[in-house]
Amino acid sequence: MKSRIFEFGTNMDEYPIPVVNEREIRAGAGIMFVLAFLAFMNAYLLGDFFYIKLVVIAFLIEFLIRVVINPKYAPFLVLGRIITLNQIPDFSGAPQKKFAWIIGLVLAIIMFYLIVIMGIVGIINLAICFLCLTLLFFESAFGICIGCWLYNMVNKEKSKLCPGGACELPVKYKVQELNLSHYLTTTIIIVFMVIISFPLANSHTKKVSINNQTNRENIDNCIVPKFAKLIGHEEKWRLHNNCQ
């Protein structure tokens, strides 16, 4: 089994097409999801786009290496390989993965142009970020490659060796069986949680309103709250609230 620098997937005698290790792919996707989520929340909540620019550049390099050179050398996949080193590989078909990563590369290029080069902030960036997070989450959490599903829609030759044997449609094992009671129980719990969320939300809103009013009165009257006294922050609290 000869290895080359510029190739996509590994050719193995046991499989009719080049394959990749699904376990390291999912681990890599999980790392990418965490970084992208933190950068996204930092930009969305604090308006700081520094970290999301770094993530976009890192993702662009990652997908360029995966698609143009060789997935074996892509940094996030290398990290995923290290994490899953002691696990038996779960091989999946390389062609559909390449199609999925081309989609990732296109999205990374668009984000690189909009955010890094042009400095544009808007609904388009938000939508693309949300799409990327969704793709990464489904890949890492459920082992579902949405790009591979799209591959089947546009390609006459359907995917082979899908994660978990999904392409081969295996017979369901007993542990996978679902019946009416499973759906009914889950539905009842979801409905129950939705119903109780309304009174809890109202109660929470009232408490927040009361606390805000109390805090406002304390500030107006220059009454130092207990938490400030406990941490020895009385003078600072008075200074911050113009009570000197």
N, C-alpha and C positions, 0 to 999 in steps of 0.2 A: 504494500500500500504506500505508494510514493506521494510525498507531500510537496506541493508547489506553493510559492508565495501568492501568485495571482490565481485564485480559484474560489469557487463558491460551493461550500459543502464538502463533505468527505465521501469518496467512493468506497463502498464496502461490498464485498462479494455477496453478502446476505440480502442486500437490497437492490432493487432495479434502478433506483435513482440516487443522486447524492443526498446525504442526510446531514442534519445538524442535531446538536444535543438540546432537547427541549428544556431540560432542567436548568442548564446554565442560562438559557434565553429568558426563562421566567425569573430567575434570580437577578439577572441584569435589568430586566424590565422593572422589577421591584425597587432596585436602587435608583433607577431613573425616575420612577414615579415619586419617590420620597423627595428627591432633590427638586424635581419640577414643582411639586405641590408646595414645598416650603418657599421656593422662589416666587411662585404665583401668589401665595398668600401675603408675602412680604410686599409685593408690588401692589396688590389689590387693597390691602389694609393700610399700608404705610406710604404708598406712592413712591417707593424706592425701587427703581428698575435695574439697579446695578447687578443684583444676583440673577435676575431673570435673563439679563444679557449674557452673563457667564454661562448659564445653563443652555441657552440657545446655541452659543458657540460650541460648547462641549457636545451637544446633541448633533450639530451639523458635522463636526469632525467624526463622531461615532458612526453616523449613518453613511458618510462618505467612505470610511474604511470598510464597513460591512458590505456595501454595494459595489464599490469600485475595486477594492483590493482583495480583502479576505476577512470574513467574520472572525477568524481565529485571532486576529490582531486588534480587534475593536476593544477598547479599554473596559467598557462596562461588561462585555461578554467575558473578558479575561477575569474580571472580579467575580462574575457569576460562576465561572469555571472553578475559581479558587474556593468559593463558598460551598459548591456542590461536589468537590473533589472526591469525597468519600461516598458518594451516591452512585448507584448504577445508572448509566446514561439512559435517557428515554429518547430514542431517535425519531425524528420527524422529517418529512420531505423538505429539501432545500428550495425547490422552485417556488412554492407558495410563500415561503419566508422571504425570499428575495423580492417578490412582488410587494409584500407587506412593508418591507424596509424601504423600498423605493417611495412608497407613500410617505413614510416617515421622513425620508430625505427631502421630498418636495415641501412638506410642511416646515421642516427646519430651515430650508432656503427662504421660504416666504417670511418666516419669523425673523430670520437674520436680516433680511432686507428692510422689513418694517421697523423693527425695534433697534437693531444695532446700527444700521447705516442711516436710515431716515429719522429715527427717533420718534416714530409715530405711535401714539397711544390711543386706543379706541376700541370699539365693539368688535372689530375684526380680530384684533390680537386676542381679546378675551375669548372669542369663539374658538379660535385655533388652539389656544392654551387648554380650554376645556376639552376639546376633541382629543388632543394629545394625552391629557390625563386619563380620559376615558379609555383610549386604546391601551395605554400602559397598565391601567388598573385591571382591565379584563384579561390581559395577557398574564400578569403576575398573580392575580388572585384566583382566577378561574381556569387559566390555561386555555382561554378562548382567544384565538387570533382573528380579529375582525378583518384585517387585511387579507388573510388567507381565505376567508369566506367570500370577500369581494373577488379574489382570484378565480374562484369557481364560477362567478357570474360572468366574467369577461373572457374566460379561457375555455376553449373546447375540451382540452384535456384536463380532466378534473384532478383535484389534489390527491396525492397518495401519501400514505404514512402520516396521517394527521395525529396530533397529540391525543393520547388516550384512545386511539383506534377509532376516532369519530368518523373517519372517511369509510371505514370498513363496516360500519353499522353493526357492531357485534351484538349478540343476544344479551339482554340485560341479566345481570347477576341478581341473586335473591336480595342482596344487600342494597341494590338499586331500585327495588320495586316501589312503586307509588300506587296508592289507592285513594278512594274518596275520603277516608278518615284523615289521611295526611294533609290533604288540601283543606279539609274542613277545619281541622285544628289550627293550622297556620292562619287561615282566614279569620277565624274567631279571635285569635290573639291580636292580629293586626287591627281589626275593627275595635277591639277593646282598648288598645293603646291609643287609637285615634280619638275615641270617645272621652277617655279620661284626660287627654291632653288639653281639652278646652277649659275645664275648671282649674286645672293646674296652671295653665297659662294666665288665666284671669287672676288667680291668687298671687302668682309671681309678679304680675304687672302692678297689682295693688301694693305689694310689699316694696317693690322698687320705687314706686311713687312716694310712699310714706317715708322711705329712707332718704330719698332725694330732698323731700320737703324738710325733714329733720336736719339733714346736713346743711341745707340752705339757711335754716333758722340758727343753727350753731355758728355758721360763718357770720351771719348778720349780727349776732349777739357776741361774737368773739369767744364762744364757749369751746374750749379745746376738747376734741373728742377723746374717748378712752384709748383708742388704738395709738394716738399720738403720744399720750402720756406713758403708755406701756413701753414704747420704744425710745422714750426720752427725746421726743421730737416736738416738744411744746413750743419752744422758741421758733423753730423753723416753720411750724404750722402757722403761728401768728404772723410771721414774716410773709409767708406765701399768701395769706388771706388778708393782708393789709390791716392787721390788728395791732400793730406796734404803736 
